[in-house]
Amino acid sequence: MKVKLSIIALASLLSTPASSAELVYGSWTPAQEYQNRVAMPEFIKNIDRDTNGAIKWKLIPGSQIADAKATFTAVKDGLMHAGLGIVTYVPNAIPSVYAIYSTVIFGDSDPVAASAAALETIYLHCPSCIEELKAFNAVALGAGPRRPMC
């Protein structure tokens, strides 16, 4: 199975009131996409279980909040707490991260290892990447193979 060339951006939760019932994950892919139909519901269920219900997420698919190009801005502006951000769709917004993902091939034979390599590159070897993500009040949580962000 090919892994999407993507990165998940998560906004700082410090601005989220403790009384908030749910955090919002906005997905621009259709509701019937595997990510929204299977992967994210399982991810949300596991977070709920592992935190004894202290952290709850709500998935809103199908670009109801933001499309692929607007995801980073929607996270930054607090319209959603997390989403699937595709760096190659907004190269001018995150140029350092885009440069890494448009030039480095991390491989796709082992998506877990490729994602780890991509994130290591961003977090340990690219200070400008960190600054760019901070400007969007976001952190990278996962990255697909071939290009750390897509």
FIKEPA-682489 format. One line per 3 residues: number of its first residue (from 1); their letters; for each residue x, y, z of N, C-alpha, C, O. Coordinates in nm, 2 decimals. Layout:
% FIKEPA-682489
NUM	A	X,Y,Z,X,Y,Z,X,Y,Z,X,Y,Z | ...
END
This chain:
% FIKEPA-682489
1	MKV	0.08,-0.12,0.00,0.00,0.00,0.00,0.09,0.12,0.00,0.18,0.13,0.08 | 0.06,0.21,-0.09,0.14,0.34,-0.09,0.09,0.43,0.02,-0.03,0.44,0.04 | 0.18,0.49,0.09,0.15,0.58,0.20,0.15,0.72,0.14,0.23,0.76,0.06
4	KLS	0.05,0.80,0.17,0.03,0.93,0.12,0.16,1.01,0.16,0.21,1.00,0.27 | 0.20,1.10,0.07,0.31,1.19,0.10,0.26,1.30,0.17,0.21,1.40,0.11 | 0.27,1.29,0.30,0.20,1.40,0.38,0.26,1.42,0.51,0.35,1.35,0.56
7	IIA	0.21,1.52,0.57,0.25,1.56,0.71,0.12,1.60,0.78,0.04,1.67,0.73 | 0.12,1.56,0.91,0.01,1.61,0.99,0.06,1.72,1.07,0.16,1.71,1.14 | -0.02,1.83,1.07,0.02,1.95,1.15,-0.07,1.96,1.27,-0.19,1.94,1.25
10	LAS	-0.02,1.98,1.38,-0.10,1.99,1.50,-0.07,2.13,1.57,0.04,2.16,1.60 | -0.18,2.20,1.59,-0.16,2.33,1.65,-0.13,2.31,1.80,-0.16,2.21,1.86 | -0.07,2.42,1.86,-0.05,2.42,2.00,-0.18,2.40,2.07,-0.27,2.48,2.05
13	LLS	-0.18,2.31,2.17,-0.31,2.29,2.25,-0.31,2.39,2.37,-0.41,2.39,2.44 | -0.21,2.47,2.38,-0.21,2.56,2.49,-0.32,2.67,2.48,-0.37,2.72,2.59 | -0.36,2.69,2.36,-0.47,2.79,2.34,-0.61,2.73,2.36,-0.71,2.80,2.35
16	TPA	-0.61,2.60,2.37,-0.74,2.53,2.38,-0.79,2.53,2.53,-0.71,2.48,2.61 | -0.90,2.58,2.56,-0.95,2.58,2.70,-0.96,2.44,2.75,-1.00,2.34,2.68 | -0.93,2.42,2.88,-0.94,2.28,2.94,-1.08,2.23,2.93,-1.10,2.11,2.94
19	SSA	-1.18,2.31,2.92,-1.32,2.27,2.92,-1.37,2.23,2.78,-1.48,2.18,2.77 | -1.28,2.24,2.68,-1.32,2.20,2.55,-1.36,2.06,2.55,-1.28,1.97,2.60 | -1.47,2.03,2.48,-1.52,1.89,2.48,-1.43,1.81,2.38,-1.40,1.69,2.40
22	ELV	-1.40,1.87,2.26,-1.33,1.79,2.16,-1.23,1.88,2.09,-1.25,2.00,2.07 | -1.12,1.82,2.05,-1.03,1.88,1.96,-1.07,1.84,1.81,-1.13,1.73,1.79 | -1.05,1.93,1.72,-1.09,1.90,1.58,-0.98,1.87,1.49,-0.88,1.94,1.48
25	YGS	-1.00,1.76,1.42,-0.90,1.72,1.31,-0.98,1.74,1.18,-1.08,1.67,1.15 | -0.93,1.84,1.11,-1.00,1.87,0.98,-0.92,1.80,0.86,-0.80,1.81,0.85 | -1.00,1.72,0.79,-0.94,1.65,0.68,-1.00,1.70,0.55,-1.12,1.71,0.54
28	WTP	-0.92,1.72,0.45,-0.97,1.77,0.32,-1.01,1.65,0.23,-1.07,1.67,0.13 | -0.96,1.53,0.26,-0.99,1.42,0.18,-1.14,1.38,0.20,-1.19,1.40,0.31 | -1.20,1.31,0.11,-1.34,1.27,0.12,-1.37,1.18,0.24,-1.28,1.11,0.28
31	AQE	-1.49,1.18,0.29,-1.53,1.10,0.40,-1.50,0.95,0.38,-1.47,0.88,0.48 | -1.51,0.91,0.26,-1.50,0.76,0.23,-1.35,0.72,0.21,-1.32,0.61,0.18 | -1.26,0.82,0.21,-1.12,0.79,0.19,-1.07,0.70,0.31,-1.12,0.72,0.42
34	YQN	-0.98,0.61,0.29,-0.94,0.51,0.39,-0.89,0.59,0.52,-0.93,0.55,0.63 | -0.82,0.69,0.50,-0.77,0.77,0.61,-0.89,0.81,0.70,-0.88,0.81,0.83 | -1.00,0.86,0.65,-1.11,0.91,0.73,-1.21,0.80,0.77,-1.27,0.81,0.87
37	RVA	-1.21,0.70,0.69,-1.31,0.59,0.72,-1.25,0.49,0.82,-1.33,0.43,0.90 | -1.12,0.46,0.81,-1.06,0.36,0.90,-0.95,0.41,0.99,-0.96,0.40,1.11 | -0.85,0.48,0.93,-0.73,0.51,1.01,-0.75,0.62,1.12,-0.72,0.59,1.23
40	MPE	-0.81,0.73,1.08,-0.84,0.83,1.18,-0.94,0.79,1.29,-0.91,0.82,1.41 | -1.05,0.72,1.26,-1.13,0.68,1.37,-1.06,0.58,1.46,-1.09,0.59,1.59 | -0.98,0.50,1.41,-0.90,0.41,1.50,-0.80,0.49,1.59,-0.79,0.46,1.71
43	FIK	-0.73,0.58,1.53,-0.64,0.67,1.60,-0.71,0.75,1.71,-0.67,0.76,1.82 | -0.83,0.80,1.68,-0.91,0.88,1.77,-0.96,0.79,1.89,-0.95,0.82,2.00 | -1.00,0.67,1.85,-1.04,0.57,1.95,-0.93,0.54,2.05,-0.95,0.53,2.17
46	NID	-0.81,0.52,1.99,-0.69,0.48,2.08,-0.65,0.60,2.17,-0.62,0.57,2.28 | -0.66,0.72,2.12,-0.63,0.83,2.21,-0.73,0.84,2.32,-0.69,0.86,2.43 | -0.85,0.83,2.29,-0.96,0.83,2.39,-0.93,0.72,2.50,-0.94,0.75,2.62
49	RDT	-0.90,0.60,2.45,-0.88,0.49,2.54,-0.75,0.51,2.63,-0.75,0.50,2.75 | -0.64,0.55,2.56,-0.51,0.57,2.63,-0.51,0.69,2.72,-0.43,0.69,2.81 | -0.60,0.78,2.71,-0.61,0.90,2.80,-0.72,0.89,2.89,-0.76,0.99,2.96
52	NGA	-0.79,0.77,2.90,-0.91,0.76,2.98,-1.01,0.86,2.95,-1.08,0.91,3.05 | -1.03,0.90,2.83,-1.13,1.00,2.79,-1.09,1.14,2.81,-1.17,1.23,2.79 | -0.97,1.17,2.86,-0.92,1.31,2.89,-0.90,1.39,2.76,-0.92,1.51,2.76
55	IKW	-0.87,1.32,2.65,-0.85,1.39,2.52,-0.94,1.32,2.42,-0.94,1.20,2.40 | -1.02,1.41,2.36,-1.12,1.36,2.27,-1.10,1.44,2.14,-1.08,1.56,2.14 | -1.11,1.37,2.03,-1.10,1.43,1.89,-1.23,1.41,1.82,-1.30,1.31,1.83
58	KLI	-1.25,1.50,1.73,-1.36,1.49,1.63,-1.31,1.51,1.50,-1.24,1.61,1.47 | -1.34,1.41,1.41,-1.29,1.42,1.27,-1.40,1.49,1.18,-1.51,1.45,1.19 | -1.35,1.59,1.11,-1.44,1.65,1.02,-1.38,1.65,0.88,-1.29,1.72,0.85
61	PGS	-1.42,1.55,0.79,-1.36,1.53,0.66,-1.42,1.61,0.55,-1.51,1.69,0.57 | -1.37,1.59,0.43,-1.42,1.65,0.31,-1.41,1.80,0.29,-1.50,1.86,0.24 | -1.30,1.86,0.34,-1.28,2.00,0.32,-1.39,2.09,0.39,-1.41,2.20,0.34
64	QIA	-1.46,2.04,0.49,-1.56,2.12,0.55,-1.50,2.24,0.63,-1.57,2.34,0.64 | -1.38,2.22,0.67,-1.32,2.34,0.74,-1.21,2.40,0.65,-1.21,2.53,0.63 | -1.13,2.32,0.59,-1.02,2.38,0.50,-0.98,2.28,0.39,-0.99,2.16,0.42
67	DAK	-0.95,2.33,0.28,-0.90,2.24,0.17,-0.75,2.21,0.19,-0.69,2.26,0.29 | -0.69,2.14,0.10,-0.55,2.10,0.12,-0.46,2.23,0.13,-0.36,2.22,0.21 | -0.48,2.33,0.05,-0.39,2.45,0.06,-0.42,2.53,0.18,-0.32,2.60,0.23
70	ATF	-0.53,2.53,0.24,-0.56,2.61,0.35,-0.54,2.54,0.49,-0.57,2.61,0.59 | -0.50,2.42,0.49,-0.49,2.34,0.62,-0.39,2.41,0.71,-0.43,2.43,0.83 | -0.27,2.45,0.67,-0.18,2.51,0.76,-0.23,2.64,0.82,-0.22,2.67,0.94
73	TAV	-0.30,2.72,0.74,-0.36,2.85,0.79,-0.47,2.82,0.89,-0.49,2.89,0.99 | -0.55,2.72,0.86,-0.66,2.68,0.94,-0.62,2.64,1.08,-0.68,2.66,1.18 | -0.50,2.56,1.08,-0.44,2.52,1.21,-0.39,2.64,1.28,-0.41,2.66,1.40
76	KDG	-0.32,2.73,1.21,-0.26,2.85,1.27,-0.37,2.94,1.33,-0.35,2.99,1.44 | -0.48,2.95,1.26,-0.58,3.04,1.30,-0.68,2.98,1.41,-0.77,3.05,1.45 | -0.66,2.85,1.44,-0.74,2.79,1.54,-0.87,2.74,1.49,-0.96,2.70,1.57
79	LMH	-0.89,2.73,1.36,-1.02,2.68,1.31,-1.03,2.53,1.33,-1.13,2.47,1.34 | -0.91,2.47,1.34,-0.90,2.32,1.37,-0.77,2.30,1.44,-0.68,2.38,1.43 | -0.76,2.20,1.52,-0.64,2.17,1.60,-0.54,2.09,1.52,-0.42,2.09,1.56
82	AGL	-0.58,2.02,1.42,-0.49,1.93,1.35,-0.55,1.91,1.21,-0.67,1.92,1.19 | -0.46,1.87,1.12,-0.51,1.84,0.98,-0.40,1.78,0.90,-0.28,1.78,0.94 | -0.43,1.73,0.78,-0.34,1.68,0.69,-0.29,1.79,0.60,-0.36,1.84,0.52
85	GIV	-0.16,1.83,0.62,-0.10,1.94,0.55,-0.01,1.89,0.44,0.08,1.80,0.47 | -0.02,1.93,0.32,0.06,1.89,0.21,0.16,2.01,0.18,0.12,2.11,0.12 | 0.28,1.99,0.21,0.38,2.10,0.20,0.40,2.14,0.05,0.42,2.26,0.02
88	TYV	0.40,2.04,-0.04,0.42,2.08,-0.18,0.31,2.16,-0.24,0.32,2.21,-0.35 | 0.19,2.17,-0.17,0.08,2.25,-0.21,0.10,2.40,-0.17,0.04,2.49,-0.23 | 0.19,2.42,-0.07,0.21,2.55,-0.02,0.36,2.58,0.00,0.41,2.61,0.11
91	PNA	0.44,2.56,-0.11,0.59,2.58,-0.09,0.63,2.71,-0.04,0.73,2.72,0.02 | 0.56,2.82,-0.07,0.60,2.95,-0.03,0.57,2.97,0.12,0.64,3.06,0.18 | 0.48,2.89,0.18,0.45,2.91,0.32,0.56,2.84,0.41,0.59,2.89,0.52
94	IPS	0.61,2.73,0.36,0.71,2.65,0.44,0.83,2.61,0.35,0.84,2.49,0.32 | 0.90,2.71,0.31,1.01,2.68,0.21,1.12,2.59,0.25,1.16,2.51,0.16 | 1.16,2.59,0.37,1.27,2.50,0.41,1.22,2.35,0.41,1.29,2.26,0.36
97	VYA	1.10,2.33,0.46,1.05,2.20,0.47,1.02,2.15,0.32,1.05,2.04,0.29 | 0.97,2.24,0.24,0.94,2.21,0.10,1.07,2.17,0.03,1.08,2.07,-0.04 | 1.18,2.24,0.06,1.31,2.22,-0.01,1.36,2.07,0.03,1.41,2.00,-0.06
100	IYS	1.34,2.04,0.15,1.38,1.90,0.20,1.30,1.80,0.12,1.35,1.70,0.07 | 1.17,1.81,0.12,1.08,1.71,0.06,1.08,1.71,-0.09,1.04,1.61,-0.15 | 1.12,1.82,-0.15,1.12,1.82,-0.29,1.26,1.77,-0.35,1.27,1.76,-0.47
103	TVI	1.36,1.76,-0.26,1.49,1.71,-0.31,1.54,1.58,-0.25,1.62,1.52,-0.31 | 1.49,1.55,-0.13,1.54,1.43,-0.06,1.44,1.31,-0.08,1.32,1.33,-0.07 | 1.50,1.20,-0.12,1.41,1.08,-0.13,1.44,0.99,-0.01,1.55,0.94,0.01
106	FGD	1.34,0.97,0.07,1.35,0.89,0.20,1.32,0.74,0.17,1.35,0.66,0.26 | 1.27,0.71,0.06,1.24,0.57,0.03,1.10,0.53,0.07,1.04,0.59,0.16 | 1.04,0.42,0.01,0.91,0.38,0.04,0.90,0.24,0.07,0.78,0.18,0.08
109	SDP	1.01,0.17,0.09,1.00,0.02,0.12,0.96,0.00,0.27,0.90,-0.10,0.30 | 0.99,0.10,0.35,0.95,0.09,0.49,0.90,0.23,0.54,0.97,0.31,0.58 | 0.76,0.25,0.53,0.71,0.38,0.56,0.73,0.43,0.70,0.75,0.55,0.72
112	VAA	0.74,0.34,0.79,0.77,0.38,0.93,0.91,0.44,0.94,0.93,0.54,1.00 | 1.01,0.37,0.88,1.15,0.42,0.88,1.16,0.55,0.80,1.23,0.64,0.85 | 1.09,0.55,0.69,1.10,0.67,0.61,1.04,0.79,0.68,1.10,0.90,0.68
115	SAA	0.93,0.77,0.75,0.87,0.88,0.83,0.96,0.93,0.94,0.98,1.05,0.96 | 1.02,0.83,1.01,1.11,0.87,1.12,1.23,0.94,1.06,1.28,1.04,1.12 | 1.29,0.90,0.95,1.40,0.97,0.89,1.36,1.11,0.85,1.44,1.21,0.87
118	ALE	1.24,1.13,0.79,1.20,1.26,0.75,1.18,1.35,0.88,1.23,1.47,0.87 | 1.12,1.30,0.98,1.10,1.38,1.10,1.23,1.41,1.17,1.25,1.52,1.22 | 1.33,1.32,1.17,1.46,1.34,1.23,1.53,1.46,1.15,1.59,1.54,1.21
121	TIY	1.52,1.45,1.02,1.58,1.56,0.94,1.52,1.70,0.98,1.59,1.79,0.99 | 1.39,1.70,0.99,1.32,1.83,1.02,1.36,1.88,1.16,1.41,1.99,1.18 | 1.34,1.79,1.26,1.36,1.83,1.40,1.50,1.84,1.45,1.53,1.92,1.54
124	LHC	1.59,1.76,1.39,1.73,1.77,1.44,1.83,1.84,1.35,1.94,1.87,1.40 | 1.79,1.85,1.23,1.89,1.91,1.13,1.84,2.02,1.05,1.91,2.06,0.95 | 1.73,2.08,1.09,1.68,2.19,1.01,1.61,2.30,1.10,1.49,2.30,1.11
127	PSC	1.69,2.38,1.16,1.64,2.49,1.24,1.54,2.58,1.17,1.44,2.62,1.23 | 1.56,2.60,1.04,1.46,2.69,0.97,1.33,2.62,0.96,1.22,2.68,0.95 | 1.33,2.49,0.95,1.20,2.41,0.94,1.12,2.43,1.07,1.00,2.45,1.06
130	IEE	1.19,2.42,1.18,1.12,2.44,1.31,1.06,2.58,1.32,0.95,2.60,1.36 | 1.14,2.68,1.27,1.09,2.82,1.28,0.96,2.83,1.19,0.87,2.90,1.22 | 0.97,2.77,1.07,0.85,2.78,0.98,0.73,2.71,1.04,0.62,2.77,1.03
133	LKA	0.75,2.60,1.10,0.63,2.53,1.17,0.58,2.61,1.29,0.46,2.63,1.31 | 0.67,2.67,1.36,0.63,2.76,1.48,0.55,2.88,1.43,0.45,2.92,1.50 | 0.58,2.93,1.31,0.51,3.04,1.26,0.36,3.00,1.23,0.27,3.09,1.23
136	FNA	0.34,2.88,1.21,0.20,2.83,1.19,0.14,2.77,1.31,0.04,2.71,1.31 | 0.22,2.78,1.43,0.17,2.73,1.55,0.15,2.58,1.54,0.05,2.52,1.59 | 0.24,2.51,1.47,0.22,2.37,1.44,0.35,2.29,1.47,0.46,2.34,1.47
139	VAL	0.33,2.16,1.48,0.44,2.06,1.49,0.41,1.95,1.39,0.29,1.92,1.37 | 0.51,1.89,1.33,0.49,1.78,1.24,0.48,1.65,1.33,0.57,1.63,1.41 | 0.38,1.58,1.30,0.36,1.45,1.38,0.40,1.33,1.29,0.43,1.22,1.35
142	GAG	0.39,1.34,1.17,0.42,1.22,1.08,0.45,1.27,0.94,0.40,1.37,0.90 | 0.52,1.18,0.87,0.55,1.22,0.73,0.56,1.09,0.65,0.60,0.99,0.69 | 0.52,1.11,0.52,0.52,1.00,0.43,0.65,0.97,0.37,0.74,1.06,0.38
145	PRR	0.67,0.86,0.30,0.79,0.83,0.24,0.81,0.91,0.11,0.72,0.98,0.07 | 0.93,0.90,0.06,0.98,0.97,-0.06,1.00,1.12,-0.04,1.11,1.17,-0.07 | 0.91,1.19,0.01,0.93,1.33,0.05,0.87,1.34,0.19,0.76,1.30,0.22
148	PMC	0.95,1.39,0.29,0.90,1.40,0.42,0.76,1.47,0.43,0.68,1.44,0.52 | 0.74,1.57,0.35,0.61,1.63,0.35,0.56,1.64,0.20,0.64,1.64,0.11 | 0.44,1.64,0.19,0.38,1.64,0.05,0.27,1.73,0.05,0.21,1.75,-0.06
END
